[in-house]
């Protein structure tokens, strides 16, 4: 019942959805101040072919499947020597991984949650990544500032996603690319494709990775369940279980039965 209610609320009106997500992203870093909890995505189980082509991670590392979501997205972007922006950088672990292992010229994270940015400044100080508080629909950057924009499981929560896409097109240099992963219903993906076209962006890659995410959720379930029991207050566990997409949550069930899809897309600003 709680899962159905939360699922409907976060997919309701644009303004309410944005306020609810902002509340969640402001609250959870305070509830979970753990310095090693760097990621908030659902995780990604790479294929053997991806491990061979794009490299492997330390699979004993805490939250390695959530790290893998970033690794196998950014490795495809070939970010070395490029200026990279992540919009919706959250707790900062993904951008830090990209900055430390893939050697971009610069790595900038932008997030609307002040508590998330404070967490990043405290826990990622001294790394090549920098983190700024700001609005995805009114980015504090000039035109033609970046070669690559990353967006991981984030833009579904924005009040005006079409405006976000236009902002991406503005801050990208000619030939620059948006690398995005997100979870949506089919009709909502169709809207995103429309907004990309209207912003003058060309969709050059579109892959359904739902099975990789479902597998990651299932394989991470014992660890995630134990951590929630250990670290999350009792009164917040049901809500956090839904937010985290655990096995049995509405998100997990809808993703597994195909009602919603988790996709990886690449869109390019024309050169």
C-alpha positions as CSV (number, residue, x, y, z in Angstrom):
1,X,0.0,0.0,0.0
2,X,2.8,2.4,0.9
3,X,4.7,1.4,-2.2
4,X,1.6,2.2,-4.4
5,X,1.1,5.5,-2.8
6,X,4.7,6.6,-3.1
7,X,4.9,5.4,-6.7
8,X,1.9,7.4,-7.6
9,X,3.0,10.5,-5.8
10,X,6.5,10.7,-7.3
11,X,4.9,10.4,-10.8
12,X,2.1,12.9,-10.2
13,X,2.1,16.6,-11.0
14,X,5.5,18.1,-12.0
15,X,5.6,20.5,-9.1
16,X,4.6,18.0,-6.5
17,X,7.0,15.4,-7.9
18,X,9.9,17.9,-7.8
19,X,9.1,18.9,-4.2
20,X,8.9,15.2,-3.0
21,X,12.2,14.3,-4.7
22,X,13.9,17.4,-3.3
23,X,12.6,16.5,0.2
24,X,13.9,12.9,-0.2
25,X,17.3,14.0,-1.4
26,X,17.6,16.6,1.3
27,X,16.5,14.2,4.0
28,X,18.3,10.9,3.3
29,X,21.8,12.3,3.5
30,X,21.0,13.5,7.0
31,X,19.5,10.1,7.9
32,X,22.4,8.3,6.3
33,X,25.5,10.4,7.0
34,X,27.8,7.4,6.4
35,X,30.9,8.6,4.6
36,X,31.1,5.4,2.5
37,X,27.5,5.6,1.1
38,X,28.4,7.4,-2.1
39,X,25.7,6.2,-4.5
40,X,22.0,6.4,-4.8
41,X,21.2,4.6,-8.1
42,X,19.7,1.1,-8.3
43,X,22.9,-0.6,-9.6
44,X,24.0,-2.2,-12.8
45,X,25.1,-5.8,-13.5
46,X,27.6,-5.7,-16.4
47,X,27.8,-8.4,-19.0
48,X,31.0,-10.4,-19.5
49,X,31.5,-8.7,-22.8
50,X,31.3,-5.3,-21.1
51,X,33.9,-6.4,-18.5
52,X,36.2,-7.5,-21.3
53,X,35.7,-4.4,-23.5
54,X,35.3,-1.6,-20.8
55,X,37.3,-2.9,-17.9
56,X,36.4,-4.4,-14.5
57,X,35.8,-3.1,-11.0
58,X,36.7,-4.4,-7.6
59,X,33.5,-6.4,-7.1
60,X,34.2,-6.8,-3.4
61,X,33.9,-3.0,-3.0
62,X,30.9,-1.6,-1.1
63,X,28.2,-0.5,-3.6
64,X,30.2,-1.8,-6.5
65,X,27.1,-2.3,-8.7
66,X,26.0,1.3,-8.2
67,X,29.6,2.3,-9.1
68,X,29.3,0.1,-12.2
69,X,26.3,2.2,-13.4
70,X,28.7,5.1,-13.7
71,X,31.7,3.1,-15.0
72,X,29.9,1.5,-17.9
73,X,28.1,4.7,-18.8
74,X,31.2,7.0,-18.7
75,X,33.6,4.4,-20.2
76,X,31.5,4.5,-23.4
77,X,31.7,8.3,-23.4
78,X,35.6,8.2,-23.6
79,X,35.9,11.2,-21.3
80,X,39.7,11.4,-21.1
81,X,40.8,14.9,-21.7
82,X,37.2,16.3,-21.9
83,X,35.2,18.6,-19.8
84,X,32.5,16.6,-18.0
85,X,29.4,17.8,-16.2
86,X,27.2,15.6,-14.2
87,X,23.7,17.0,-13.6
88,X,22.2,15.4,-10.5
89,X,25.5,14.4,-8.9
90,X,23.9,13.3,-5.6
91,X,26.4,12.0,-3.0
92,X,29.2,12.4,-5.6
93,X,30.6,8.9,-5.8
94,X,29.9,8.4,-9.4
95,X,31.6,11.7,-10.6
96,X,34.5,11.0,-8.2
97,X,35.0,7.6,-9.8
98,X,35.0,9.1,-13.3
99,X,37.3,11.9,-12.3
100,X,39.8,9.6,-10.6
101,X,39.9,6.7,-13.0
102,X,39.1,8.1,-16.5
103,X,41.1,11.3,-16.4
104,X,38.8,14.0,-17.8
105,X,40.2,17.5,-18.2
106,X,37.6,18.6,-15.6
107,X,34.7,17.0,-13.7
108,X,31.9,19.2,-12.4
109,X,28.9,18.0,-10.4
110,X,25.6,20.0,-10.1
111,X,22.8,19.1,-7.7
112,X,19.8,21.0,-6.3
113,X,20.1,19.4,-2.8
114,X,22.2,21.6,-0.5
115,X,22.8,18.6,1.9
116,X,24.1,16.5,-0.9
117,X,26.6,19.2,-2.0
118,X,27.7,19.6,1.7
119,X,28.2,15.8,1.8
120,X,30.4,16.0,-1.3
121,X,32.4,18.9,-0.1
122,X,33.1,17.0,3.2
123,X,33.8,13.5,1.7
124,X,35.3,14.2,-1.7
125,X,37.5,17.1,-0.9
126,X,41.0,16.9,-2.5
127,X,39.7,14.8,-5.4
128,X,39.7,16.0,-9.1
129,X,35.9,16.5,-8.9
130,X,34.1,19.7,-7.9
131,X,30.5,20.0,-6.8
132,X,28.1,23.0,-7.0
133,X,24.6,23.6,-5.8
134,X,22.4,24.6,-8.7
135,X,19.3,24.2,-10.8
136,X,19.2,21.7,-13.7
137,X,16.8,24.0,-15.5
138,X,18.9,27.1,-15.1
139,X,22.5,25.9,-15.1
140,X,25.2,28.4,-13.8
141,X,27.4,27.9,-16.9
142,X,27.9,29.7,-20.1
143,X,27.1,28.3,-23.5
144,X,29.5,25.7,-25.0
145,X,31.1,24.8,-21.7
146,X,31.3,21.0,-21.7
147,X,32.0,18.1,-24.0
148,X,30.1,15.5,-22.0
149,X,27.0,15.7,-19.8
150,X,26.1,12.8,-17.6
151,X,22.7,12.2,-16.0
152,X,22.2,9.1,-13.9
153,X,18.7,8.2,-12.7
154,X,17.8,11.8,-12.1
155,X,15.9,13.8,-14.7
156,X,12.6,12.0,-14.2
157,X,12.4,14.1,-11.0
158,X,12.8,17.5,-12.7
159,X,9.9,19.9,-12.8
160,X,10.4,20.9,-16.5
161,X,12.4,18.1,-18.2
162,X,12.1,19.8,-21.7
163,X,13.8,22.9,-20.2
164,X,16.5,20.6,-18.8
165,X,17.2,19.1,-22.2
166,X,17.4,22.6,-23.7
167,X,19.9,23.6,-21.0
168,X,22.0,20.5,-21.8
169,X,22.0,21.5,-25.5
170,X,23.1,25.0,-24.5
171,X,26.0,24.1,-22.3
172,X,27.3,21.3,-24.6
173,X,29.9,22.3,-27.2
174,X,29.1,21.5,-30.8
175,X,29.5,17.7,-31.2
176,X,29.1,17.2,-27.4
177,X,27.1,14.4,-26.0
178,X,24.5,13.7,-23.3
179,X,24.9,10.2,-21.7
180,X,21.8,9.4,-19.7
181,X,20.4,6.5,-17.8
182,X,16.9,6.6,-16.3
183,X,13.8,4.6,-15.6
184,X,10.4,5.6,-17.1
185,X,7.2,4.2,-18.7
186,X,7.3,3.8,-22.5
187,X,5.1,6.9,-23.0
188,X,7.5,8.9,-20.9
189,X,10.5,7.8,-22.9
190,X,8.6,8.9,-26.0
191,X,8.3,12.4,-24.4
192,X,12.0,12.5,-23.7
193,X,12.8,11.6,-27.3
194,X,10.5,14.4,-28.4
195,X,12.2,16.9,-26.1
196,X,15.6,15.9,-27.5
197,X,14.4,16.5,-31.0
198,X,12.9,19.9,-30.1
199,X,16.2,20.9,-28.5
200,X,18.1,20.1,-31.7
201,X,19.7,17.0,-30.2
202,X,20.2,13.8,-32.2
203,X,19.5,10.4,-30.5
204,X,22.5,8.2,-31.5
205,X,22.1,5.3,-29.0
206,X,19.2,3.8,-27.1
207,X,19.5,0.6,-25.2
208,X,17.1,-1.1,-22.8
209,X,19.2,-2.1,-19.7
210,X,16.3,-3.1,-17.5
211,X,17.5,-6.7,-17.1
212,X,21.0,-5.5,-16.0
213,X,19.3,-3.3,-13.3
214,X,16.9,-6.0,-12.2
215,X,19.8,-8.5,-11.8
216,X,21.7,-5.9,-9.8
217,X,18.8,-5.2,-7.5
218,X,18.3,-9.0,-6.9
219,X,22.0,-9.7,-6.2
220,X,22.4,-6.6,-3.9
221,X,19.2,-7.4,-2.0
222,X,20.8,-9.3,1.0
223,X,23.4,-6.5,1.6
224,X,21.0,-3.7,1.0
225,X,18.3,-5.2,3.2
226,X,20.8,-5.7,6.1
227,X,22.2,-2.2,5.7
228,X,18.7,-0.6,5.8
229,X,17.9,-2.6,8.9
230,X,21.2,-1.6,10.6
231,X,21.3,2.1,9.5
232,X,17.8,3.4,8.8
233,X,15.4,4.2,11.7
234,X,12.6,1.8,12.0
235,X,9.9,4.4,11.1
236,X,11.7,5.2,7.8
237,X,12.5,1.7,6.6
238,X,9.3,1.1,4.6
239,X,9.7,4.4,2.8
240,X,13.4,3.9,2.3
241,X,12.9,0.4,0.9
242,X,10.6,1.8,-1.8
243,X,13.0,4.7,-2.5
244,X,15.9,2.3,-2.8
245,X,14.0,0.0,-5.2
246,X,14.5,-3.2,-3.1
247,X,13.1,-6.6,-4.2
248,X,9.4,-6.4,-3.7
249,X,9.1,-2.6,-4.1
250,X,6.8,-1.1,-6.6
251,X,9.7,0.0,-8.8
252,X,11.2,-3.5,-8.8
253,X,8.0,-5.2,-9.7
254,X,7.1,-2.7,-12.5
255,X,10.6,-2.9,-13.9
256,X,10.6,-6.7,-13.8
257,X,7.2,-7.0,-15.5
258,X,8.0,-4.4,-18.2
259,X,5.6,-1.7,-17.1
260,X,8.5,0.6,-16.9
261,X,11.9,0.5,-18.6
262,X,15.4,1.4,-17.6
263,X,17.3,2.7,-20.6
264,X,20.7,4.1,-21.6
265,X,20.7,6.8,-24.2
266,X,23.2,9.0,-25.9
267,X,22.2,12.2,-27.7
268,X,24.5,14.5,-29.5
269,X,24.5,18.2,-30.2
270,X,25.2,18.6,-33.9
271,X,28.8,19.7,-34.7
